[in-house]
Structures are given as structure tokens and as C-alpha cells.
Amino acid sequence: MPLLSIKGLIVAADGLHLIDGVDLDVEGGKISALVGESGSGKSLTALAAIGLLSNNLELIKGRIEFDNVNIAELSEREMSSLRGRQISMIFQEPVGSLNPLAPVGVQVAESLEVHGIASGKRAFSKAIELMERVGIPQPEIRAKQLPYELSGGMCQRAMIASALVAEPKLLIADEPTTALDVTVQAQILQLLSELSSELGLSVLLITHDMGVVAEIADDVSVMYGGRIVERGSVENIFALPHHPYTQMLLQTLPRIDRPRKEELFTISGSVPSPGDQRSGCRFFPRCDRAIDDCKERPVLLPGVDGAACFSPL
């Protein structure tokens, strides 16, 4: 039984379906990746799942079950008690997500106080323990520093510490390695993998980087134009991707076995605009295997694993 199960999710703005019938499961204790180009709807799906849509967006349809409870029907007050305690989220650009005027340790301690776990000096001491747990060196010193005094990697670790204060069951990590150098990226990914293994933490990893997916994910859903176009285990997706979009994403990865002078592969065209409400496959204009049916008929994703494609590999 999945810890988080999203069925038939539709999110709209001014009548346009930005998220169009998304099904997504996150199993307990597993790392599930949601991958696709910027503008595919990955972050919007996550925000809808935890009830953080902006006022100009509307959840039209969909069942969002968390731990066997349909949280799409909960009140804002009930969702507020769920967020942070049962479900936590870390956002892109950790430096920008932290208050630039408050010491980092104070901000982690504030999360403890908000959830009634600890207060005062005890909360600050617990914050230091959490900062040490996520690998921040000299946490007693770093806790008293402002975000600009820490590296991007340490700020991201502080955000993870803040997200873990209430020992949630699910962590949503939205592009957690964005703007970090390669070495620090690897450290953050290793940390998330360790936390999932040691704490039984489920992780929904949102990324555009198939290399990140290969590093730590157990399964992957590929998203394009507000829809899931392929899903499966990481092993199956990388060994034999079926959807043309998935294949192209994998081709964009640099490979050491390619000639040094060979140009990196790029996907021509761009992600469809929200106004593109075609009934058929939204990848049709960029696909080199498209047939007439792709343009006109809706393409259904198989119930378990597979690709939403009329002419898969």
C-alpha cells in the first residue's frame, strides 16, 4: 500500500488544465523520483498534494491519499497540522528559502517550537543536534551564523534538518541539488539516501536530472506537459525506456564513452504552454516517431508500469 497515492489529479488556472489527470504513488520507505523538464508540472503536483496551491490555481479533481486518508478533503487547519509533522518539503534555492536576518540554528529551533517538540534553550540545543545529524560541520558555530555566512550545501542541509524536526513519514525534495556544485550534490543525495534507509523515510524527489534519478531513486515517473508519460523502476527505465521523451532525457546525459568532440544531445523545441490543451499526446510536436493517432487521440498510461505512447520502443 503506497504511503502517498495521487489519483486523477487535475489542477487548473482560468480553465486551463496545468496538471491533467496525474496518477502518482510513493511507497513507504522508498525514494520515488518525479522527473521532467522545467514547466512540466512537477513542483505544481507536489504543492497540490500538500495543499499549498496559490489563490489563482484550483484543484478541480483528484484523490490524494496519505496514509489511507484522503487529505484533499481536509480543512486548511487539518492540513496545517499535517504539514511539517507528517509531510515535510524542502524547496529549491535553500539560501533564498531561509530568513536572511535570523541565525540558522534559530530557524531550525523555530520549527521545533512550532510543532511543540521543544522550546527555548532546549529547542536550540536540539537544533544543533539535528544540524550535526545532517552533516553540518561545527554545528555549534554554524547555528549562530546567518545564512549568507554558510555555503549553499550547508544551507541545504539546514533546510533538511528543519524538515526532519517532527520525524515526518514523507519528505518532498524539490530540486534539492539545484545551484550546488557536483561534489556537494553527491553529498546531499547521499544524505537523503541515508535518511531514507535509516529512518524509513519516504522521499518524493523532484528533479530534471536523470543522473540524480539514477543515483538514489527506487522508481521514477516521467512527466511532460502536466501528464505522466512513463513510469517504472529505475532499473527498467534506464535499461529499456519506452516513451520517446524518456529516451531523449536519457540521451541528454553526458557519457564518458562518447567521443570528446561529439556535441551533447539536446531536445528540440520546448515544453508546451499552459494554453496547449491538445487531446492527444502533448509531446507530439517534438517527437520523431509520432503518428496521426498521437495528435488526435488521448494516450492512456498503463495501470502499473509502462509508457503512454502509441509507438513505444
C-alpha positions as CSV (number, residue, x, y, z in Angstrom):
1,M,0.0,0.0,0.0
2,P,1.5,3.4,-1.0
3,L,2.1,6.0,1.7
4,L,1.1,8.7,-0.8
5,S,-1.3,7.9,-3.6
6,I,-2.5,10.6,-6.1
7,K,-5.2,9.6,-8.5
8,G,-6.7,11.6,-11.4
9,L,-5.2,15.0,-10.2
10,I,-6.4,18.0,-12.2
11,V,-5.1,21.5,-11.4
12,A,-6.4,24.4,-13.4
13,A,-5.9,28.2,-13.8
14,D,-8.5,30.2,-15.7
15,G,-10.0,26.9,-17.0
16,L,-6.7,25.6,-18.4
17,H,-5.5,22.3,-17.1
18,L,-1.9,22.7,-15.9
19,I,-2.0,19.3,-14.3
20,D,-4.1,16.9,-16.3
21,G,-5.1,13.6,-14.8
22,V,-1.9,12.7,-12.9
23,D,-1.6,9.4,-11.0
24,L,1.4,9.1,-8.7
25,D,2.4,6.7,-5.9
26,V,5.1,6.9,-3.3
27,E,5.8,3.7,-1.4
28,G,6.7,3.6,2.3
29,G,10.5,3.8,2.9
30,K,11.2,4.3,-0.8
31,I,12.7,7.2,-2.9
32,S,10.3,8.0,-5.8
33,A,11.5,10.4,-8.5
34,L,9.3,12.7,-10.5
35,V,11.4,13.9,-13.5
36,G,10.9,16.2,-16.4
37,E,11.9,19.5,-17.9
38,S,11.1,22.8,-16.2
39,G,7.5,23.6,-16.8
40,S,6.4,20.0,-16.9
41,G,4.3,20.4,-13.7
42,K,6.4,18.6,-11.2
43,S,6.5,21.2,-8.4
44,L,2.9,22.1,-9.0
45,T,1.9,18.4,-8.5
46,A,3.8,18.4,-5.1
47,L,2.2,21.7,-4.0
48,A,-1.2,20.4,-4.8
49,A,-0.5,17.2,-2.9
50,I,0.2,19.2,0.3
51,G,-2.5,21.9,-0.2
52,L,-0.2,24.8,-1.0
53,L,-1.6,26.0,-4.3
54,S,-1.7,29.7,-4.8
55,N,-5.1,31.5,-4.9
56,N,-5.1,31.7,-8.8
57,L,-5.0,27.9,-9.0
58,E,-7.8,25.4,-8.4
59,L,-7.7,21.7,-7.6
60,I,-10.5,20.6,-10.0
61,K,-10.4,16.9,-9.4
62,G,-8.4,14.2,-7.8
63,R,-8.0,11.9,-4.8
64,I,-4.8,12.5,-2.7
65,E,-4.4,9.7,-0.1
66,F,-1.8,9.9,2.6
67,D,-1.5,7.1,5.0
68,N,-5.0,5.9,3.9
69,V,-6.6,9.3,4.4
70,N,-8.0,11.4,1.6
71,I,-6.2,14.7,2.5
72,A,-7.8,16.5,-0.5
73,E,-10.9,16.7,1.7
74,L,-9.2,18.1,4.8
75,S,-9.7,21.6,6.0
76,E,-6.8,24.1,6.0
77,R,-6.5,23.8,9.7
78,E,-6.2,20.0,9.4
79,M,-3.7,20.3,6.6
80,S,-1.6,22.7,8.6
81,S,-1.3,20.1,11.4
82,L,-0.3,17.5,8.8
83,R,2.3,19.6,7.1
84,G,5.6,19.5,8.9
85,R,4.6,16.7,11.2
86,Q,3.7,14.0,8.7
87,I,4.8,15.6,5.4
88,S,7.7,18.0,5.0
89,M,9.0,19.7,2.0
90,I,12.4,21.3,1.1
91,F,12.4,23.8,-1.7
92,Q,14.7,24.9,-4.5
93,E,17.4,27.6,-3.7
94,P,18.0,26.9,0.0
95,V,19.7,30.3,0.6
96,G,16.6,32.1,-0.6
97,S,14.3,29.9,1.5
98,L,16.0,30.8,4.7
99,N,15.3,34.1,6.6
100,P,18.5,36.2,5.8
101,L,18.2,38.1,9.2
102,A,17.9,35.1,11.6
103,P,20.7,32.7,12.6
104,V,20.3,29.3,11.0
105,G,20.0,27.5,14.3
106,V,17.2,29.8,15.5
107,Q,15.3,28.9,12.3
108,V,15.7,25.2,12.9
109,A,14.7,25.7,16.5
110,E,11.7,27.6,15.4
111,S,10.4,24.6,13.6
112,L,10.7,22.6,16.8
113,E,8.7,25.2,18.7
114,V,6.0,25.5,16.1
115,H,5.4,21.7,16.4
116,G,5.5,21.8,20.2
117,I,8.5,19.5,20.3
118,A,10.8,21.7,22.4
119,S,11.2,25.4,23.3
120,G,13.8,27.9,24.4
121,K,17.3,26.6,25.1
122,R,16.2,23.0,24.7
123,A,14.9,23.8,21.2
124,F,18.2,25.4,20.2
125,S,20.2,22.5,21.6
126,K,18.0,20.1,19.7
127,A,18.6,22.2,16.6
128,I,22.3,21.8,17.0
129,E,21.9,18.0,17.3
130,L,19.8,18.0,14.1
131,M,22.4,20.1,12.2
132,E,25.1,17.7,13.3
133,R,22.9,14.7,12.2
134,V,22.7,16.1,8.6
135,G,26.4,16.6,8.4
136,I,26.9,20.3,9.1
137,P,30.5,20.7,10.5
138,Q,30.9,22.6,13.8
139,P,27.1,22.9,14.3
140,E,27.5,25.0,17.5
141,I,29.2,27.7,15.5
142,R,27.1,27.4,12.3
143,A,23.9,27.6,14.3
144,K,24.7,31.1,15.4
145,Q,25.6,32.3,11.8
146,L,23.3,33.9,9.3
147,P,22.5,32.1,6.0
148,Y,24.9,34.2,3.9
149,E,27.8,33.0,6.1
150,L,27.1,29.4,5.1
151,S,27.7,27.7,1.8
152,G,24.8,26.6,-0.4
153,G,25.4,23.0,0.6
154,M,25.3,23.8,4.4
155,C,22.1,25.9,3.9
156,Q,20.5,22.9,2.1
157,R,21.5,20.7,5.0
158,A,20.0,23.2,7.4
159,M,16.7,23.1,5.4
160,I,16.7,19.3,5.6
161,A,17.3,19.5,9.4
162,S,14.4,21.8,9.7
163,A,12.2,19.5,7.6
164,L,13.0,16.5,9.9
165,V,12.3,18.0,13.3
166,A,9.0,16.2,13.7
167,E,10.2,13.0,12.2
168,P,7.8,13.0,9.2
169,K,6.9,10.0,7.2
170,L,7.2,11.7,3.8
171,L,9.8,14.3,2.6
172,I,9.2,16.1,-0.6
173,A,12.6,17.3,-2.0
174,D,12.1,19.8,-4.8
175,E,15.3,20.0,-6.9
176,P,17.4,19.7,-3.7
177,T,20.7,19.9,-5.7
178,T,20.0,22.9,-7.8
179,A,22.8,25.6,-7.7
180,L,25.2,23.2,-5.9
181,D,28.5,22.1,-7.3
182,V,28.9,18.5,-8.3
183,T,30.7,17.3,-5.1
184,V,28.1,18.9,-2.8
185,Q,25.3,17.5,-5.0
186,A,26.6,14.0,-4.4
187,Q,26.8,14.6,-0.6
188,I,23.2,15.9,-0.4
189,L,22.0,12.9,-2.4
190,Q,23.9,10.5,-0.2
191,L,22.4,12.2,2.9
192,L,18.8,11.7,1.5
193,S,19.6,8.1,0.7
194,E,20.9,7.5,4.2
195,L,17.9,9.2,5.9
196,S,15.5,7.1,3.9
197,S,17.3,3.9,4.8
198,E,17.9,4.7,8.5
199,L,14.6,6.4,9.3
200,G,12.3,4.5,7.0
201,L,11.6,7.9,5.4
202,S,9.7,8.1,2.1
203,V,11.0,10.6,-0.3
204,L,9.4,12.2,-3.4
205,L,12.4,13.6,-5.3
206,I,11.5,16.2,-7.9
207,T,14.3,16.8,-10.5
208,H,15.0,17.4,-14.1
209,D,18.3,15.5,-13.9
210,M,18.2,11.8,-14.9
211,G,21.7,11.4,-13.4
212,V,20.2,12.3,-10.0
213,V,17.4,9.8,-10.5
214,A,20.0,7.0,-11.3
215,E,21.9,7.9,-8.2
216,I,19.4,7.3,-5.4
217,A,15.8,6.6,-6.7
218,D,13.9,3.3,-6.5
219,D,11.3,4.2,-9.1
220,V,10.6,7.0,-11.4
221,S,7.6,8.8,-13.0
222,V,8.4,10.9,-16.1
223,M,6.3,14.0,-16.5
224,Y,5.6,16.1,-19.6
225,G,3.0,18.8,-20.2
226,G,1.2,18.2,-17.0
227,R,0.9,14.4,-17.5
228,I,2.8,11.3,-16.5
229,V,4.1,9.7,-19.8
230,E,6.1,6.8,-18.3
231,R,6.7,5.2,-15.0
232,G,8.6,2.1,-13.7
233,S,11.5,1.0,-11.6
234,V,14.8,2.9,-12.2
235,E,16.4,-0.3,-13.5
236,N,13.7,-0.8,-16.1
237,I,13.5,2.8,-17.2
238,F,17.3,3.1,-17.7
239,A,17.6,-0.3,-19.3
240,L,14.7,-0.1,-21.7
241,P,12.9,3.3,-21.8
242,H,9.7,3.1,-23.9
243,H,8.5,6.7,-24.3
244,P,10.4,8.8,-26.8
245,Y,10.6,11.7,-24.3
246,T,12.2,9.4,-21.7
247,Q,14.7,8.2,-24.3
248,M,15.6,11.8,-25.2
249,L,16.0,12.7,-21.5
250,L,18.5,9.8,-21.1
251,Q,20.3,10.9,-24.2
252,T,21.0,14.3,-22.7
253,L,23.2,12.7,-20.0
254,P,26.9,13.1,-20.7
255,R,28.7,9.8,-21.3
256,I,32.3,9.0,-20.9
257,D,32.1,6.5,-23.8
258,R,31.2,9.2,-26.3
259,P,33.8,10.9,-28.5
260,R,35.1,14.1,-26.7
261,K,34.3,16.2,-29.8
262,E,30.7,14.9,-30.1
263,E,28.1,17.6,-29.2
264,L,25.8,17.0,-26.3
265,F,22.3,15.9,-27.3
266,T,19.5,18.4,-26.9
267,I,15.7,18.0,-27.2
268,S,14.5,20.3,-29.9
269,G,11.5,22.6,-29.3
270,S,10.1,23.4,-25.8
271,V,7.6,22.3,-23.2
272,P,4.0,23.2,-24.3
273,S,2.5,26.3,-22.9
274,P,-0.5,26.0,-20.5
275,G,-2.8,27.0,-23.3
276,D,-1.9,23.9,-25.3
277,Q,-4.8,21.7,-24.4
278,R,-4.5,19.1,-27.3
279,S,-6.4,15.9,-26.8
280,G,-3.6,13.7,-28.0
281,C,0.0,13.4,-26.8
282,R,1.5,16.7,-25.8
283,F,4.9,15.6,-26.9
284,F,3.7,15.2,-30.5
285,P,5.3,18.4,-31.9
286,R,8.7,17.3,-30.7
287,C,8.5,13.6,-31.4
288,D,10.3,11.9,-34.3
289,R,8.1,8.7,-34.0
290,A,4.7,10.5,-33.9
291,I,1.8,9.1,-36.0
292,D,-1.6,10.6,-36.7
293,D,-3.2,8.9,-33.7
294,C,-0.7,10.7,-31.4
295,K,-2.1,14.1,-32.4
296,E,-5.8,13.3,-32.2
297,R,-6.4,10.5,-29.7
298,P,-5.8,10.6,-25.9
299,V,-2.9,8.3,-24.9
300,L,-3.6,6.3,-21.7
301,L,-0.8,5.2,-19.3
302,P,-0.9,1.5,-18.3
303,G,-2.1,0.7,-14.8
304,V,1.2,-0.3,-13.4
305,D,4.4,0.3,-15.4
306,G,4.8,1.4,-19.0
307,A,4.5,4.4,-21.3
308,A,1.6,6.5,-22.6
309,C,2.6,6.1,-26.3
310,F,1.1,4.7,-29.5
311,S,4.5,3.8,-30.9
312,P,6.8,3.0,-28.0
313,L,10.2,1.5,-28.4
